[in-house]
């Protein structure tokens, strides 16, 4: 491998008491993952739709204090839910609390129930992507104007796959692109992202490719590496937060690094 593959785990903040989530964070760090993610929703996405659920950024502040090594972030923050300047200041603060371990994962938003029940305007996919594109320069400007500034240039991870609009925003602003879909979709959209990079005057090959894996490394790792993936993200759901697949990927990473 030219670049080492990193392993992330998304701990879904649903169907669990917070004590179980805290324990899952501890176990994930002890297992050796590189990044621990949550997500930015207000209700469960699977299982009981009215089950237990906790808020994203409050949790990231707690994780920043709890952990000492792993990077932390949301996969992904919904741009619609917070003023961009406020989000920038929240991210800067968590970055300092964590000692420079925050990744700002962000996307345009899609889960309509969140919008409806919390009073946000859902709009259209196009309007939400346009809002994301407008928010990112504001976030960067707020970081530059803050005192103190972030501990370093906070990496920006953008999740999404819209070929005409979203991937252009990725080409303009992202350090990491998280792909949704299968491996063939990732390959095709990765090539589209490269072309957007040419169009905006940026070498998009420098944007890290992230992919959500659902199977053991023996089944898919070689193909992911061939496709240019260097961040493999697993997920774990409450209340048990099973780490067995995560451990397989960490062992694979260690054997191939």
C-alpha positions as CSV (number, residue, x, y, z in Angstrom):
1,X,0.0,0.0,0.0
2,X,1.3,3.4,-0.9
3,X,-0.6,5.1,1.9
4,X,-1.6,3.3,5.1
5,X,-5.3,2.6,5.5
6,X,-6.9,4.0,8.5
7,X,-9.9,2.4,10.3
8,X,-12.8,4.3,11.7
9,X,-15.9,3.1,13.5
10,X,-19.2,5.0,13.6
11,X,-21.0,4.4,16.9
12,X,-24.6,5.1,16.2
13,X,-26.0,7.1,19.1
14,X,-29.3,5.3,19.2
15,X,-31.0,2.5,21.2
16,X,-28.6,2.8,24.1
17,X,-28.1,4.5,27.4
18,X,-25.2,7.0,27.3
19,X,-23.2,4.8,29.7
20,X,-23.2,2.1,27.0
21,X,-22.1,4.7,24.4
22,X,-19.3,5.9,26.7
23,X,-18.2,2.3,27.1
24,X,-18.3,1.7,23.4
25,X,-16.0,4.7,22.9
26,X,-13.5,3.3,25.4
27,X,-13.6,-0.1,23.7
28,X,-13.1,1.4,20.3
29,X,-10.1,3.3,21.4
30,X,-8.6,0.3,23.2
31,X,-9.2,-1.8,20.0
32,X,-6.9,0.5,18.1
33,X,-9.2,2.3,15.6
34,X,-7.9,5.6,14.2
35,X,-11.2,7.5,14.3
36,X,-14.5,7.3,16.2
37,X,-17.5,8.8,14.6
38,X,-21.1,9.4,15.6
39,X,-23.8,10.9,13.4
40,X,-25.9,14.1,13.4
41,X,-29.6,13.1,13.7
42,X,-32.3,13.6,16.3
43,X,-34.1,10.2,15.9
44,X,-33.0,6.6,15.2
45,X,-32.5,5.7,11.6
46,X,-33.3,2.0,12.0
47,X,-35.1,-0.1,14.6
48,X,-37.7,1.6,16.8
49,X,-38.1,5.1,15.2
50,X,-38.9,6.5,18.6
51,X,-36.2,4.7,20.4
52,X,-33.4,6.2,22.5
53,X,-31.2,8.8,20.8
54,X,-28.6,11.4,21.7
55,X,-27.4,14.7,20.2
56,X,-24.2,14.7,18.1
57,X,-22.1,17.7,19.1
58,X,-22.8,17.6,22.8
59,X,-21.5,14.0,22.6
60,X,-18.4,15.0,20.7
61,X,-17.4,17.4,23.4
62,X,-17.7,14.6,25.9
63,X,-15.6,12.3,23.7
64,X,-13.0,14.9,23.3
65,X,-12.4,14.7,27.1
66,X,-12.9,11.0,27.4
67,X,-10.4,9.9,24.7
68,X,-6.7,10.6,24.3
69,X,-5.6,9.1,21.0
70,X,-8.3,8.7,18.4
71,X,-9.6,11.3,16.1
72,X,-13.3,12.1,16.6
73,X,-16.1,13.5,14.4
74,X,-19.5,13.2,13.0
75,X,-20.3,11.1,9.9
76,X,-21.7,13.5,9.2
77,X,-22.9,16.8,10.6
78,X,-26.0,18.2,8.9
79,X,-25.3,21.6,7.6
80,X,-28.9,22.7,7.9
81,X,-29.1,22.4,11.7
82,X,-26.7,25.1,12.8
83,X,-25.6,28.6,11.7
84,X,-22.3,28.0,9.9
85,X,-20.4,30.5,12.1
86,X,-21.8,28.7,15.2
87,X,-20.8,25.3,13.9
88,X,-17.3,26.6,13.2
89,X,-17.0,27.9,16.7
90,X,-18.3,24.6,18.1
91,X,-15.8,22.7,16.0
92,X,-12.9,25.0,17.0
93,X,-13.8,24.5,20.7
94,X,-14.0,20.7,20.4
95,X,-10.7,20.8,18.5
96,X,-9.1,22.5,21.4
97,X,-10.7,20.2,24.0
98,X,-9.4,17.2,22.1
99,X,-5.9,18.6,21.6
100,X,-6.3,18.7,17.9
101,X,-8.2,15.5,17.1
102,X,-11.4,16.7,15.5
103,X,-12.5,16.0,12.0
104,X,-15.3,18.2,10.7
105,X,-17.6,15.7,8.9
106,X,-20.4,17.6,7.1
107,X,-23.1,17.0,4.6
108,X,-26.1,18.6,3.0
109,X,-28.7,16.7,5.1
110,X,-31.4,14.3,4.0
111,X,-33.5,12.9,6.9
112,X,-36.8,14.8,6.6
113,X,-38.1,13.8,10.1
114,X,-35.3,15.7,11.7
115,X,-36.2,18.8,9.8
116,X,-40.0,18.6,10.4
117,X,-39.9,17.8,14.1
118,X,-37.2,20.4,14.9
119,X,-38.6,23.2,12.7
120,X,-36.0,23.4,10.0
121,X,-37.0,24.1,6.4
122,X,-36.4,20.9,4.4
123,X,-36.2,22.6,1.0
124,X,-34.9,20.6,-1.9
125,X,-31.8,18.5,-2.4
126,X,-30.5,21.3,-4.7
127,X,-31.1,24.0,-2.1
128,X,-29.5,22.0,0.7
129,X,-26.4,21.3,-1.4
130,X,-26.2,25.0,-2.3
131,X,-26.5,25.9,1.4
132,X,-23.6,23.5,2.1
133,X,-21.5,25.1,-0.6
134,X,-22.1,28.6,0.9
135,X,-21.5,27.4,4.5
136,X,-18.0,26.1,4.0
137,X,-16.3,29.4,3.1
138,X,-18.0,30.9,6.1
139,X,-16.8,28.1,8.4
140,X,-13.2,28.6,7.2
141,X,-13.5,32.4,7.6
142,X,-14.8,32.0,11.1
143,X,-11.9,29.8,12.0
144,X,-9.4,32.3,10.6
145,X,-11.1,35.1,12.6
146,X,-11.4,33.2,15.9
147,X,-9.2,33.8,19.0
148,X,-7.7,31.4,19.6
149,X,-7.7,29.8,16.2
150,X,-8.1,26.0,15.8
151,X,-5.0,24.1,16.9
152,X,-4.4,23.3,13.3
153,X,-6.2,23.2,10.0
154,X,-9.2,21.1,10.9
155,X,-9.7,18.4,8.3
156,X,-13.0,18.6,6.5
157,X,-14.8,15.4,5.5
158,X,-17.8,15.7,3.2
159,X,-20.2,12.8,2.8
160,X,-22.3,12.6,-0.3
161,X,-22.3,11.4,-3.9
162,X,-24.3,13.9,-6.1
163,X,-22.2,13.9,-9.3
164,X,-22.9,17.4,-10.5
165,X,-23.1,19.5,-7.4
166,X,-22.0,17.6,-4.2
167,X,-18.8,16.3,-5.7
168,X,-17.9,19.8,-6.9
169,X,-18.3,21.0,-3.4
170,X,-16.0,18.1,-2.3
171,X,-13.4,19.1,-4.9
172,X,-13.5,22.7,-3.7
173,X,-13.4,22.2,0.1
174,X,-12.9,18.6,1.3
175,X,-9.8,16.9,2.7
176,X,-11.7,13.6,2.9
177,X,-14.6,12.4,0.7
178,X,-16.9,9.7,2.2
179,X,-18.7,7.7,-0.5
180,X,-22.1,6.0,-0.1
181,X,-22.9,2.9,-2.2
182,X,-21.0,-0.1,-3.5
183,X,-17.4,-0.3,-4.7
184,X,-18.2,0.2,-8.3
185,X,-20.1,3.4,-7.5
186,X,-17.1,4.6,-5.6
187,X,-14.8,4.0,-8.5
188,X,-17.1,5.8,-10.9
189,X,-17.7,8.8,-8.7
190,X,-14.1,9.0,-7.7
191,X,-13.2,9.6,-11.4
192,X,-15.9,12.3,-11.5
193,X,-14.4,13.9,-8.4
194,X,-11.0,13.9,-10.1
195,X,-12.6,15.8,-13.1
196,X,-14.2,18.3,-10.7
197,X,-10.8,18.9,-9.2
198,X,-9.5,19.7,-12.7
199,X,-12.4,22.1,-13.2
200,X,-11.8,24.0,-9.9
201,X,-8.0,23.9,-10.2
202,X,-7.3,21.4,-7.5
203,X,-5.5,18.0,-7.5
204,X,-8.4,15.9,-6.3
205,X,-6.1,12.8,-5.9
206,X,-5.0,14.5,-2.7
207,X,-8.6,14.1,-1.3
208,X,-8.7,11.0,0.9
209,X,-11.3,8.4,-0.1
210,X,-13.4,7.0,2.7
211,X,-15.7,3.9,2.3
212,X,-18.2,2.2,4.6
213,X,-17.4,-1.5,4.8
214,X,-19.9,-4.1,5.9
215,X,-17.9,-7.3,5.4
216,X,-14.6,-8.8,6.6
217,X,-11.3,-7.6,5.1
218,X,-10.7,-11.0,3.5
219,X,-13.7,-10.3,1.2
220,X,-13.1,-6.7,0.1
221,X,-9.8,-5.2,1.4
222,X,-7.8,-5.7,-1.7
223,X,-10.4,-4.2,-3.9
224,X,-10.8,-1.2,-1.7
225,X,-7.0,-0.6,-1.7
226,X,-7.0,-0.9,-5.5
227,X,-9.8,1.7,-5.7
228,X,-7.7,4.2,-3.7
229,X,-9.6,3.9,-0.3
230,X,-7.4,4.8,2.7
231,X,-10.2,5.2,5.3
232,X,-12.4,2.2,6.0
233,X,-15.3,2.9,8.3
234,X,-17.3,0.2,10.1
235,X,-20.4,0.8,12.1
236,X,-21.7,-0.4,15.5
237,X,-25.2,0.0,16.8
238,X,-26.6,0.2,20.3
239,X,-27.1,-1.1,22.8
240,X,-24.4,-3.7,22.4
241,X,-21.9,-2.0,20.0
242,X,-20.3,-5.2,18.8
243,X,-16.7,-4.6,17.8
244,X,-15.9,-8.0,16.3
245,X,-15.8,-6.8,12.7
246,X,-13.9,-3.7,13.8
247,X,-11.2,-5.9,15.4
248,X,-10.8,-7.9,12.1
249,X,-10.1,-4.7,10.2
250,X,-7.7,-3.3,12.8
251,X,-5.8,-6.6,12.7
252,X,-5.7,-6.4,8.9
253,X,-4.5,-2.8,9.0
254,X,-1.7,-3.7,11.4
255,X,-0.6,-6.7,9.3
256,X,-0.5,-4.6,6.1
257,X,0.9,-1.3,7.3
